[in-house]
Amino acid sequence: MNMNIPFVLRYLNPVIRGEKIIAYAFQEGYNVADTSRMSTVALPDGNGGYEITGSKMLVYNASLADNIIVFASTAKTDETGNITQATTAFIVSKDAPGITICPSPTTLGVKDIPVSQVSACILNDIK
């Protein structure tokens, strides 16, 4: 994990103080935990950042969140030049152009969180 002081000050401290809410976007359809089958991808945008495209389901608190932790498939090159698939977490503003927060389909028995706070996210070329 690559965290530094500016990162902590900008994203984590406001959450710890209760000033901001972060949602967690990992699940895709019926693919609950298999990162090797993740269809959301993040590709380098040529400017030092990434462009994320895909969709997520059951994103708890997405409608209330300030930022969303989005997991996406990325490619990594090792020291020998071999390219391997990796899964990377990105913190994305909920208000970023290209993010659509939609009501999620049924939660199949999840009753502790109001359905209005469970969403699906569509990510269309998020930068």
Order of alpha helices (4+ residues) and beta strands (2+ residues): alpha-beta-beta-beta-beta-beta-beta-beta
